Amino acid sequence: MSQRSDSRATYLLSLARKERRALLERMGERQRRSLRHHWRLWAHDGQLPPAGDWLAWLILAGRGFGKTRAGAEWVRAIAEADGSARIALVGASLGEARRVMVEGDSGLIAIAPRGRRPRFEPSKRLLSWPGGAQALLYSAGEPESLRGPQHSHAWCDEIAKWDNPGGGQAWLVGAAPTGPWTGQAGAIAIWQSGNWLFQAPRPGLRLLNRSTGQDIRFTTAWQSASRPPTPTGGTTVDAQARAALAALYDSLTIAGVLPAA
């Protein structure tokens, strides 16, 4: 950013919002591009941090609101203003923190002006700004890793997705997965060392669905038995036959063949 663009941005910010928008629209493409890193010119009110002294700022909004850009711009402002800042970047997993918060289209590297871009060291999970500020990446699945390091600020992304699974826990990925499970339909997802590992199932594999207490089996796809309907009505009722069927259903349920009623 040049001194000319800085002074132009300062003037624009002194104007009322309607007048500022009108002036921006009259500018040429080159003039607007010179101002693209002046975030306060382009952000809507919900993307700017609240005024005054606060401890937590929550953005509760849907897709397209600009949550990632708002978080990244807030971190950038802190890092450029305070060389001693030590910032925690917490995502659902380390991979997602890197992919979205650091290297994404609205991440910290993409939004930074040339010459002020932070240096990313993936092996150290570390971002370093030219002025001295630093940020470390963390996985929400390993909250204990936040103990010890001292941080002045933190950006926590997509907290509604944080499951905080334990190491070694596994899930069967559904038919239309999203987020870090995208593209892994039908696989077994295992949480290990702050990241998701995926194992493709082999024919003959059996798993216990803990939510239903039922075994499921993989052939070319995951399969499970459906619970037959309990006989009702009819012109002739055989109580013994129905009792036998009920006992059979109960036995198959205990064995994990049928789901619980």
Secondary structure, 3 states (H helix, E strand, C coil): CCHHHHHHHHHHHCCCHHHHHHHHHHCCHHHHHHCCCCHHHHCCHHHCCCCCCCCCCCCCCCCCCCHHHHHHHHHHHHHHHCCCCEEEEEECCHHHHHHHHHCCCCCHHHHCCCCCCCEEEHHHCEEECCCCCEEEEEECCCHHHHCCCCCCEEEECCHHHCCCCCCCCEEECCCCCCHHHCCCCCCEEEEECCEEEEECCCCCCEEEECCCCEEEEECCCEECCCCCCCCCCCCCCCHHHHHHHHHHHHHHHHCCCCCCC
